[in-house]
Amino acid sequence: MPSDRKSVLITGCSSGIGRGLVDEFMQRGWHVFATIRNLEQRQDLVAELLGKYPDRLTILDLEVTDKIQRDAVVKVVKETGRLDCLVNNAGFGLLGVLENLSEEQIRYQMEVNFYAPAFLTRDLLPLLRQTKGKVVFVSSVCGYVGFPLMSAYCASKYGLEGLAESLYYEIEPHGVDVSLIEVGLTKSNFGDNVIWGTGEIAAYRLQTDNYHQEKAKLSLKAKNNISLIGKRVAEIAEGRIKKLRIRVGEEAQLTHLFQRLLPATIWVNLLKRFHRQKLLKK
Ligand SMILES: NC(=O)c1ccc[n+]([C@@H]2O[C@H](COP(=O)([O-])OP(=O)(O)OC[C@H]3O[C@@H](n4cnc5c(N)ncnc54)[C@H](OP(=O)(O)O)[C@@H]3O)[C@@H](O)[C@H]2O)c1
């Protein structure tokens, strides 16, 4: 168990960015607490990970919205007496026009992407204050730009951005650094794990159908950014990058640059024209 060794807790390690983060931190000699939900049904994955990393890896069952499981994870980490970095990575995308999203779906999106990281961070901060550790939130371009048919997902990432920015000032005097990794389109299971709104309002059929096509094209353009994201997060954890916001990937950098350089009305009108062309074409 970690006491003389630095340790990191990463949520959502079954695939994609979280899985990449496990490799990165293991290679750097950290003790890794990797959380994965529904562990009982994923014994192959557990065996693969423990086969690759027989030491220094602790795999914990965590559906992030489950308070009992969150408390159990916090207890395990507290018992080791040490945590140097928390990476709030687990997340998913709820897609569809707002009118097609049920109340339950919108709440679940916020539970997973916003409330769970808020509660987990709050509960692990006492340990992180002791080590003067780091908190990392995996955010997105959707944390600073709104996109049609992504209102709930964007709301969850904008929420994280506000939480992280406030926490940054609050906790910096206690020696804990907070960072947002703002990720562009990245190859992972994200597209397959998307949940669609259950409604089927006819007025939005054209936008929804076109969005499905655009999404398929976009997923082909997704970049292999996982190892770069891993490096950046590890550099934050090791104190070599000390920034509130780090954008990874060309798309994230360029979008931010245009948003910052263009006057707001021009930026909004450009996006409006872009989305109309894509989503209203017959
Ligand atoms: N890929 C992109 O283009 C992109 C862009 C911007 C931001 N991001 C963000 O990056 C993060 C990681 O996503 P990814 O791209 O690596 O996608 P991914 O391959 O789908 O991985 C998402 C991870 O989160 C876990 N997860 C989802 N809901 C959960 C829940 N309720 N409880 C516990 N674990 C849960 C998934 O577990 P299961 O396997 O059990 O579903 C999986 O381990 C997310 O926060 C996402 O919003 C991704």
The ligand as an ORCA input file, in Angstrom:
! r2SCAN-3c Opt
* xyz 0 1
  N     -13.294     11.282    -26.329
  C     -13.520     12.562    -26.518
  O     -13.587     13.041    -27.667
  C     -13.658     13.487    -25.330
  C     -13.621     14.870    -25.578
  C     -13.750     15.731    -24.503
  C     -13.875     15.246    -23.223
  N     -13.929     13.910    -23.002
  C     -14.095     13.459    -21.617
  O     -13.119     12.489    -21.313
  C     -13.587     11.667    -20.249
  C     -13.280     10.220    -20.597
  O     -14.004      9.863    -21.754
  P     -13.385      8.920    -22.900
  O     -13.263      9.728    -24.133
  O     -12.230      8.188    -22.393
  O     -14.639      7.934    -23.135
  P     -14.870      6.402    -22.754
  O     -13.875      5.558    -23.460
  O     -16.313      6.148    -22.975
  O     -14.534      6.339    -21.188
  C     -15.414      6.859    -20.230
  C     -15.114      6.199    -18.913
  O     -16.028      6.720    -17.927
  C     -16.718      5.630    -17.331
  N     -18.051      6.010    -16.873
  C     -19.065      6.560    -17.560
  N     -20.129      6.722    -16.770
  C     -19.780      6.250    -15.540
  C     -20.443      6.125    -14.309
  N     -21.710      6.520    -14.145
  N     -19.765      5.599    -13.253
  C     -18.496      5.173    -13.392
  N     -17.813      5.249    -14.540
  C     -18.445      5.782    -15.601
  C     -16.788      4.567    -18.413
  O     -17.077      3.324    -17.832
  P     -17.933      2.193    -18.605
  O     -16.968      1.462    -19.480
  O     -18.466      1.354    -17.499
  O     -19.016      2.890    -19.378
  C     -15.371      4.675    -18.961
  O     -14.476      4.034    -18.103
  C     -15.068     11.988    -20.071
  O     -15.235     12.815    -18.939
  C     -15.411     12.760    -21.332
  O     -16.456     13.674    -21.119
  C     -13.818     13.009    -24.030
*
